[in-house]
Amino acid sequence: MRNKKERSFKRKAWLLFPVIIFVIAALVQGASEKHHHECLSKGNHGYDEEESHEGEKGNDLALTIEEILQASCEHALPTYQCAECRYEVGVAKVDTSLLIDEKDPEKGLVKVVPATIQKISTALNTTGEVQLNENAAVHITPAIEGIIRSVAVDIGAEVQENDPLFTIESPVLGESVAEYLKNKSLIELRAKTFAREKALFEQKISPEQDMLEAKASLHEAEAAFKAARQRLQVLGLSEHEIANASFADDAGLTGNLTIRAPSDGTIIEKHAVVGERVEAASDVMLLANLNTVWVWADIYESDFRSLLQKRKDGPIPVEIRQGAFPDELFRGQLDYVGATMDEKTRTVKVRAAIANNHKHLRPGLFCEVTILLAGQEEVLAVPEPALLSDEGVHFIYKHLKDDYYVRRQVTKGREYAGNIEIVEGVNPGELIVADGAFLLKSDTLRSKMGAGCAD
């Protein structure tokens, strides 16, 4: 009997299962439609409000400076001063702590410069290769032969002037130190002899000849001492090492010579191994200062005349771009024009000295070279980073008042030498934001970053 009831209950449950599923689905669909209707209502209401508000405030680029200064917001403040509303009139605030200091360019994020009248330049484009500035590269060579006993630096190391590089042991140096100390002692002895003979001569005890011989002997010892001292300087000993040399100094007598860096720089090449024998004047290391590099480029015969003419007017600026650093512009000046032309390529070699403070440019890299030949036409220009765009509209940030800067539409002209011509929208001398202008853009265009209705 019990089994029959269980089977009957299960049969009814299976029959009711589709009905239960249908009811649940209907409830879910109803809730979804209700939520969708609410979202649409909210969205339409939000759109209407925003559209109405937009109609009230208008496009910030269409407002005049007077209208921006006179506008007030719902917080009973001038709109441009309100932290919540100033973006509506295209205004951003830049605290003085964010401004780049010319004395310390590493500090600050925003640079403000005046719009200036400049002579527009024509660009001569070519390719080039980065090489060492040979005027700032030193071949480290010992003045005497010997055996390397220690090496203090490795290739690529940054060193300062007088830093130890490596030490060699040389019997030649030991002999030279001994000769120096011998002559130093001899001077002291002969100085005493001369003083004694002079006193005896003045007392008419000894003849003048003895005094003159003692004096000549002293001068001979002084000459030998100076020669020995100069030899130690030539071999590479410092003034401090020479002054402190003594017979008790085993290192000096055995001929241990520490070779030091003659200037600041980077170890580019290294051929020093402990235990290796080196000859006098052999290249052991190459030390180069990479804060400036040379870029060599080829100029075609057709461009050679204009280059020479512009060079007579003054230094010619050069800009370098390298594929590994597409957003970085390296600047320098043309400092050499070749005296001969390559008969095969019909080109002349030119050289530019380029600032490389971050050491991004490395010898051997290929690069794009732009030689800027100044013209006579004058235009109003701003630095390249100052010009921004949004939906095809070009604009800059101009100083409004105190710490406030306002977005203003401009008409873009030609580009040259890291600057952009401004045809309309800026007056000469007006302060504009150059470096860091994108930070102000992200603030004033914040309304475009709003999100829609989401679960």
C-alpha positions as CSV (number, residue, x, y, z in Angstrom):
1,M,0.0,0.0,0.0
2,R,2.8,2.3,0.9
3,N,4.7,1.6,-2.4
4,K,1.5,2.5,-4.3
5,K,1.3,5.9,-2.6
6,E,5.0,6.6,-3.3
7,R,4.6,5.8,-6.9
8,S,1.5,8.0,-7.2
9,F,3.3,10.9,-5.5
10,K,6.3,10.6,-7.8
11,R,4.0,10.5,-10.9
12,K,2.2,13.7,-9.8
13,A,5.5,15.4,-9.1
14,W,6.8,14.7,-12.6
15,L,3.6,16.1,-14.0
16,L,3.9,19.3,-12.0
17,F,7.6,19.8,-12.8
18,P,7.1,21.6,-16.2
19,V,4.5,23.9,-14.6
20,I,6.9,24.9,-11.8
21,I,9.7,25.6,-14.4
22,F,7.3,27.8,-16.4
23,V,6.2,29.8,-13.4
24,I,9.8,30.5,-12.4
25,A,10.7,31.5,-15.9
26,A,7.8,33.9,-16.0
27,L,8.8,35.5,-12.7
28,V,12.4,36.0,-13.9
29,Q,11.3,37.5,-17.2
30,G,8.9,39.9,-15.3
31,A,11.7,41.0,-13.0
32,S,14.1,41.5,-15.9
33,E,11.5,43.6,-17.9
34,K,10.8,45.7,-14.8
35,H,14.6,46.4,-14.2
36,H,15.0,47.2,-17.9
37,H,12.1,49.6,-17.8
38,E,13.6,51.3,-14.7
39,C,17.0,51.6,-16.4
40,L,15.5,53.1,-19.5
41,S,13.5,55.6,-17.4
42,K,16.7,56.5,-15.5
43,G,18.7,56.7,-18.7
44,N,16.2,58.9,-20.4
45,H,15.9,61.1,-17.3
46,G,19.7,61.3,-17.0
47,Y,20.0,62.1,-20.7
48,D,17.4,64.8,-20.5
49,E,19.0,66.3,-17.5
50,E,22.5,66.2,-19.0
51,E,21.2,67.6,-22.3
52,S,19.4,70.4,-20.4
53,H,22.5,71.1,-18.3
54,E,24.7,71.0,-21.4
55,G,22.3,73.5,-23.0
56,E,22.7,75.7,-20.0
57,K,26.5,75.7,-19.9
58,G,27.2,75.4,-23.6
59,N,30.5,74.2,-25.2
60,D,33.4,75.5,-23.2
61,L,35.4,76.3,-26.3
62,A,32.6,78.6,-27.5
63,L,32.7,80.6,-24.2
64,T,34.7,83.8,-24.1
65,I,37.1,84.5,-21.3
66,E,34.7,87.0,-19.8
67,E,31.9,84.5,-19.8
68,I,34.1,81.9,-18.1
69,L,35.2,84.3,-15.4
70,Q,31.6,85.4,-14.7
71,A,29.9,82.0,-14.7
72,S,28.8,80.6,-11.4
73,C,27.8,77.0,-10.4
74,E,25.2,75.4,-8.2
75,H,27.7,75.5,-5.3
76,A,27.5,79.3,-5.2
77,L,31.1,79.6,-6.5
78,P,32.6,81.0,-9.6
79,T,32.5,77.9,-11.9
80,Y,36.2,78.1,-12.7
81,Q,37.1,78.0,-9.0
82,C,34.8,75.0,-8.1
83,A,36.7,71.7,-7.9
84,E,33.6,69.8,-9.0
85,C,32.4,72.1,-11.8
86,R,35.3,73.9,-13.4
87,Y,35.8,71.2,-16.0
88,E,32.4,72.4,-17.5
89,V,34.1,75.6,-18.6
90,G,37.3,73.9,-19.7
91,V,39.4,75.1,-16.7
92,A,42.0,73.1,-14.8
93,K,44.0,74.1,-11.7
94,V,47.8,73.7,-11.6
95,D,49.3,74.0,-8.2
96,T,52.7,75.8,-8.1
97,S,54.3,72.6,-6.6
98,L,53.5,70.9,-10.0
99,L,55.3,73.4,-12.1
100,I,58.8,72.5,-13.5
101,D,61.6,74.6,-12.0
102,E,64.2,75.7,-14.6
103,K,66.9,75.3,-11.9
104,D,65.8,71.7,-11.2
105,P,64.0,70.3,-14.2
106,E,63.7,66.9,-12.6
107,K,61.1,68.3,-10.2
108,G,57.6,69.1,-11.4
109,L,55.2,67.8,-14.0
110,V,53.9,70.9,-15.8
111,K,56.0,73.4,-17.8
112,V,54.5,76.8,-18.7
113,V,56.1,78.9,-21.5
114,P,55.2,82.0,-23.5
115,A,54.0,81.7,-27.1
116,T,56.7,83.3,-29.2
117,I,57.4,84.6,-32.7
118,Q,60.0,82.4,-34.3
119,K,61.7,82.1,-37.7
120,I,60.4,78.9,-39.3
121,S,62.9,76.3,-40.3
122,T,63.2,74.0,-43.3
123,A,64.1,70.5,-42.5
124,L,66.9,68.5,-44.2
125,N,66.2,64.9,-43.4
126,T,68.7,62.1,-43.6
127,T,69.9,59.0,-41.6
128,G,72.9,58.7,-39.4
129,E,74.9,56.6,-36.9
130,V,75.6,57.2,-33.3
131,Q,79.3,57.1,-32.4
132,L,81.5,57.9,-29.4
133,N,82.4,61.6,-28.8
134,E,86.1,61.0,-29.3
135,N,86.9,64.3,-27.6
136,A,85.5,62.7,-24.4
137,A,87.0,59.2,-24.8
138,V,90.3,58.1,-23.2
139,H,92.3,55.1,-23.9
140,I,93.7,53.8,-20.6
141,T,97.3,52.7,-21.2
142,P,100.1,52.1,-18.6
143,A,103.3,54.0,-19.1
144,I,105.4,50.9,-18.1
145,E,105.2,47.2,-18.7
146,G,104.2,44.9,-15.9
147,I,101.8,42.2,-14.6
148,I,98.2,43.0,-13.7
149,R,97.7,42.1,-10.0
150,S,94.1,43.4,-9.5
151,V,91.2,44.8,-11.5
152,A,88.7,47.1,-9.7
153,V,86.1,47.7,-12.4
154,D,84.3,45.7,-15.1
155,I,83.0,46.7,-18.6
156,G,80.0,49.0,-18.4
157,A,81.0,50.4,-15.0
158,E,80.4,54.1,-14.3
159,V,83.5,55.7,-12.7
160,Q,84.5,59.0,-11.3
161,E,87.8,60.9,-11.8
162,N,90.6,59.3,-9.8
163,D,88.7,56.1,-9.1
164,P,91.1,53.1,-9.2
165,L,90.8,50.9,-12.3
166,F,93.5,48.3,-12.1
167,T,96.9,47.7,-10.4
168,I,100.1,46.4,-12.1
169,E,103.4,45.3,-10.6
170,S,106.5,46.5,-12.4
171,P,110.2,46.2,-11.5
172,V,110.8,49.4,-13.6
173,L,108.6,51.3,-11.2
174,G,110.4,49.9,-8.2
175,E,113.7,51.0,-9.6
176,S,112.4,54.5,-10.3
177,V,111.0,54.8,-6.8
178,A,114.3,53.7,-5.3
179,E,116.2,56.3,-7.5
180,Y,113.8,59.0,-6.3
181,L,114.3,58.2,-2.6
182,K,118.1,58.0,-3.1
183,N,118.2,61.4,-4.6
184,K,115.9,62.8,-2.0
185,S,118.3,61.6,0.8
186,L,121.3,62.8,-1.2
187,I,119.9,66.3,-1.3
188,E,119.5,66.4,2.5
189,L,123.1,65.2,2.9
190,R,124.6,67.6,0.4
191,A,122.6,70.5,1.7
192,K,124.2,69.9,5.2
193,T,127.7,69.6,3.6
194,F,127.2,72.9,1.7
195,A,126.0,74.7,4.9
196,R,129.0,73.4,6.8
197,E,131.5,74.4,4.1
198,K,129.9,77.8,3.8
199,A,130.2,78.4,7.5
200,L,133.9,77.3,7.5
201,F,134.6,79.6,4.6
202,E,133.0,82.6,6.3
203,Q,135.1,81.9,9.4
204,K,138.2,81.7,7.0
205,I,138.9,78.1,8.1
206,S,138.5,76.4,4.7
207,P,139.1,77.7,1.2
208,E,136.3,79.1,-1.0
209,Q,137.0,76.2,-3.5
210,D,135.6,73.7,-1.0
211,M,132.4,75.7,-0.5
212,L,131.9,76.0,-4.3
213,E,132.4,72.3,-4.8
214,A,129.8,71.6,-2.1
215,K,127.4,74.0,-3.7
216,A,127.8,72.4,-7.2
217,S,127.3,69.0,-5.7
218,L,124.1,70.1,-4.0
219,H,122.8,71.5,-7.3
220,E,123.6,68.3,-9.0
221,A,121.6,66.3,-6.4
222,E,118.7,68.7,-6.8
223,A,118.6,68.2,-10.6
224,A,118.8,64.4,-10.2
225,F,115.9,64.6,-7.6
226,K,113.7,66.6,-9.9
227,A,114.4,64.2,-12.8
228,A,113.5,61.2,-10.7
229,R,110.3,62.9,-9.4
230,Q,109.2,63.8,-12.9
231,R,109.8,60.2,-14.1
232,L,107.4,59.0,-11.3
233,Q,104.8,61.5,-12.5
234,V,105.2,60.2,-16.1
235,L,104.8,56.6,-14.9
236,G,101.5,57.5,-13.3
237,L,102.1,58.1,-9.6
238,S,100.0,60.9,-8.1
239,E,101.4,63.8,-6.1
240,H,100.2,62.2,-2.9
241,E,101.8,58.8,-3.7
242,I,105.1,60.5,-4.5
243,A,105.1,62.6,-1.4
244,N,104.5,59.6,0.8
245,A,107.0,57.3,-0.8
246,S,109.6,55.9,1.6
247,F,112.0,53.0,2.0
248,A,109.5,51.6,4.5
249,D,106.8,51.4,1.8
250,D,107.0,47.9,0.5
251,A,104.3,48.5,-2.1
252,G,106.3,51.4,-3.6
253,L,109.6,49.5,-3.7
254,T,108.1,46.4,-5.2
255,G,106.6,48.6,-8.0
256,N,102.8,48.3,-7.5
257,L,101.2,51.0,-9.6
258,T,97.5,51.8,-9.4
259,I,96.0,53.1,-12.7
260,R,93.2,55.6,-12.0
261,A,90.4,57.1,-14.1
262,P,91.6,60.4,-15.6
263,S,87.9,61.6,-15.9
264,D,84.3,60.7,-15.3
265,G,82.8,58.2,-17.7
266,T,81.8,54.6,-18.6
267,I,84.2,51.7,-19.2
268,I,83.4,50.9,-22.9
269,E,86.2,48.3,-23.5
270,K,88.2,46.2,-21.1
271,H,91.2,44.0,-21.8
272,A,92.5,43.6,-18.2
273,V,92.8,40.1,-16.7
274,V,94.6,39.4,-13.4
275,G,97.9,37.8,-14.1
276,E,98.1,39.1,-17.7
277,R,101.3,40.9,-18.7
278,V,100.8,44.3,-20.4
279,E,103.2,46.3,-22.4
280,A,103.8,50.0,-22.1
281,A,101.3,52.1,-24.1
282,S,99.1,49.1,-24.7
283,D,95.3,49.7,-24.6
284,V,93.9,48.1,-21.5
285,M,90.6,50.0,-21.2
286,L,88.5,52.6,-23.0
287,L,86.8,55.2,-20.9
288,A,84.2,57.4,-22.5
289,N,81.8,60.1,-21.3
290,L,78.4,59.3,-22.8
291,N,76.7,62.5,-21.8
292,T,77.4,63.7,-25.3
293,V,77.7,61.5,-28.4
294,W,78.5,62.2,-32.1
295,V,76.0,61.4,-34.8
296,W,77.5,61.1,-38.3
297,A,75.3,61.6,-41.3
298,D,75.6,61.9,-45.1
299,I,74.5,65.0,-47.0
300,Y,73.8,64.8,-50.7
301,E,75.5,67.1,-53.2
302,S,72.2,68.8,-54.0
303,D,71.8,70.0,-50.3
304,F,75.4,70.9,-49.7
305,R,75.3,74.5,-50.9
306,S,72.3,75.5,-48.7
307,L,73.9,73.8,-45.7
308,L,77.1,75.8,-46.1
309,Q,75.2,79.1,-46.5
310,K,73.2,78.5,-43.4
311,R,76.3,77.6,-41.4
312,K,77.7,81.0,-42.0
313,D,74.7,82.5,-40.2
314,G,75.4,80.6,-37.0
315,P,75.1,77.2,-35.3
316,I,72.7,74.8,-37.1
317,P,70.4,72.9,-34.7
318,V,70.0,69.1,-35.2
319,E,67.2,66.8,-34.0
320,I,67.7,63.0,-33.6
321,R,65.0,60.3,-33.4
322,Q,65.8,56.7,-32.7
323,G,63.5,53.7,-33.2
324,A,64.0,52.3,-29.7
325,F,62.8,55.6,-28.2
326,P,60.1,56.9,-30.6
327,D,58.7,59.4,-28.1
328,E,62.1,61.0,-27.2
329,L,63.7,63.8,-29.2
330,F,67.5,64.3,-28.9
331,R,68.9,67.7,-29.7
332,G,72.3,69.1,-30.6
333,Q,74.2,71.2,-33.0
334,L,76.1,70.5,-36.2
335,D,79.8,71.0,-35.4
336,Y,81.6,69.6,-38.4
337,V,81.1,69.4,-42.2
338,G,83.4,67.1,-44.1
339,A,86.2,68.6,-46.3
340,T,85.8,66.0,-49.1
341,M,83.0,64.3,-50.9
342,D,82.6,60.5,-51.4
343,E,83.0,59.9,-55.1
344,K,80.8,56.8,-55.1
345,T,77.8,58.0,-53.0
346,R,78.2,61.7,-53.9
347,T,77.7,62.6,-50.2
348,V,79.6,64.7,-47.6
349,K,80.0,63.5,-44.0
350,V,78.6,65.9,-41.4
351,R,78.8,65.5,-37.6
352,A,76.5,66.6,-34.8
353,A,77.2,66.7,-31.1
354,I,74.1,65.5,-29.3
355,A,73.2,65.8,-25.7
356,N,72.7,62.3,-24.2
357,N,72.1,62.9,-20.5
358,H,70.0,59.8,-19.9
359,K,72.5,57.7,-22.0
360,H,69.8,56.2,-24.2
361,L,71.9,56.8,-27.4
362,R,74.6,54.1,-27.7
363,P,77.4,54.0,-30.2
364,G,76.5,51.9,-33.2
365,L,72.7,52.8,-33.2
366,F,71.2,54.0,-36.4
367,C,68.9,57.0,-36.2
368,E,66.9,59.6,-38.2
369,V,68.6,63.0,-38.5
370,T,66.8,66.3,-39.0
371,I,69.0,69.3,-39.8
372,L,67.1,72.5,-39.3
373,L,68.0,75.3,-41.7
374,A,66.5,78.6,-40.4
375,G,64.5,80.6,-42.8
376,Q,63.4,84.3,-42.8
377,E,59.6,83.8,-42.4
378,E,58.4,84.6,-38.8
379,V,55.4,82.7,-37.3
380,L,53.8,82.4,-33.9
381,A,54.7,79.0,-32.5
382,V,54.3,76.8,-29.4
383,P,56.2,73.7,-28.3
384,E,54.9,70.4,-29.8
385,P,53.6,68.9,-26.5
386,A,51.4,72.0,-25.9
387,L,49.0,71.2,-28.8
388,L,46.3,68.7,-28.1
389,S,43.2,67.5,-29.9
390,D,39.9,66.0,-29.3
391,E,37.5,64.8,-31.9
392,G,39.4,66.6,-34.6
393,V,39.5,69.9,-32.7
394,H,43.0,71.3,-31.8
395,F,43.4,73.2,-28.5
396,I,45.9,74.4,-26.0
397,Y,45.8,75.4,-22.3
398,K,46.2,79.1,-21.8
399,H,46.8,80.9,-18.4
400,L,43.5,82.2,-17.1
401,K,44.1,83.6,-13.7
402,D,46.3,82.7,-10.7
403,D,46.7,78.9,-10.7
404,Y,44.0,78.3,-13.3
405,Y,44.4,77.4,-17.0
406,V,41.7,77.3,-19.6
407,R,41.2,75.2,-22.7
408,R,41.2,77.3,-25.9
409,Q,40.7,76.2,-29.5
410,V,43.4,77.0,-32.0
411,T,44.1,76.6,-35.7
412,K,47.2,74.5,-36.3
413,G,49.8,75.4,-38.9
414,R,53.1,73.9,-39.9
415,E,55.3,71.7,-37.8
416,Y,59.1,72.2,-37.5
417,A,62.0,71.7,-35.0
418,G,59.8,70.5,-32.2
419,N,57.4,73.5,-32.5
420,I,54.0,74.0,-34.2
421,E,52.8,77.1,-35.9
422,I,49.6,78.5,-34.5
423,V,47.6,80.4,-37.1
424,E,44.8,81.5,-34.8
425,G,43.8,81.3,-31.1
426,V,47.0,82.5,-29.3
427,N,48.7,85.9,-29.0
428,P,52.5,86.4,-28.7
429,G,53.6,86.4,-25.0
430,E,50.6,84.5,-23.7
431,L,51.5,81.8,-21.2
432,I,50.6,78.3,-22.3
433,V,51.1,74.8,-20.9
434,A,53.7,72.8,-22.8
435,D,55.0,69.7,-21.0
436,G,52.3,68.0,-19.0
437,A,49.4,69.5,-21.0
438,F,47.8,66.0,-21.3
439,L,47.3,66.0,-17.5
440,L,45.0,69.0,-17.8
441,K,43.2,67.4,-20.7
442,S,42.3,64.3,-18.7
443,D,40.9,66.7,-16.0
444,T,38.8,69.0,-18.2
445,L,37.4,66.2,-20.4
446,R,36.4,64.0,-17.4
447,S,32.7,64.1,-18.5
448,K,33.6,61.8,-21.3
449,M,34.6,59.1,-18.9
450,G,31.1,58.5,-17.3
451,A,29.7,55.0,-17.3
452,G,26.1,53.9,-18.3
453,C,23.6,51.8,-16.4
454,A,25.0,48.4,-15.3
455,D,24.0,45.7,-12.9
